[in-house]
């Protein structure tokens, strides 16, 4: 479980104190996908960096499985908008990079890396470089890297934004299938309302800067087949859009 209580984060820029997050409260249950949507500059990425343990200085309390984010090591994965792949390394080398840094044995690297690539359907491309892959394939490599680390919490910052509409929907389906089989807890930041509604068990709308939660809803229709063409889907999207305009 992720539990955030009265989270406030401020930056100093040219002597001016700027508040990115202001008293934010949020709970994400184990195995849940929480979609976070909000205007640019509302602190969404800052929130992910705090959960990833990259930003360590803030006010309030943040815990993942009752531990502080910076004490969790490799159990939390972060996928950035550009996927974070190293262009001079092959698919395989990118997938096992985290394991190599942690000095996991070569045998275990091979076992975990191969298993992760099989799960995302890219084992046959492991000798290629990122420049030889499509956007959807790069996204799957990033997910495979997280899977190889056996993460149980996955943080995603606009992971599908660079994809065309059809590839994006295909990537979302692959991601949902992997999530169902892994039972990971996911926090997904997106600017796309339809994506937030389709993927999120919980949908959170953040206010303009300084960021706080202005609307939160549980979504019983998440990931259901053909829901995108159902009136309920459009109604829910309209509700989210209405709250974004407030």
PyMOL commands that set and color helices and strands:
alter all, ss='L'
color gray80, all
select helices_A, chain A and resi 44-51+69-71+73-75+91-95+97-101+106-120+123-125+130-132+135-148+165-182+193-199+227-229+231-244
alter helices_A, ss='H'
color red, helices_A
select strands_A, chain A and resi 2-13+16-28+33-38+59-64+76-79+153-157+185-190+202-206+213-218
alter strands_A, ss='S'
color yellow, strands_A
deselect
rebuild
show_as cartoon
